[in-house]
Amino acid sequence: MPKFKGELRTLCFSDDPWATRPAVELLASGFTAIKPEVVTVKPSEVSAKGIGHFGFFRPEHRDTLWRGVAEWIQGE
């Protein structure tokens, strides 16, 4: 994505066995015109027992993970 000039934040979860931080950084490195922000989230930081690979999409993360993403998108 050499032409993308917007802001990009990626999330990885410390207990995700597939989308590890190195894997996410490798994917983000394809955005060569910008420096993507890579954020690692530990389950304990959001009072969760685990997040894993698909856990972000669970409703119990509405007030933590989802809210944080929504605030970032809105620029808050």
Secondary structure, DSSP 8 states (H G I E B T S, - for coil): -TT--S--EEEEETT-SSS-HHHHHHHHTT-TTS--EEEEE-GGGGT-S--TTTGGGSGGGIIIIIHHHHHHHHT-
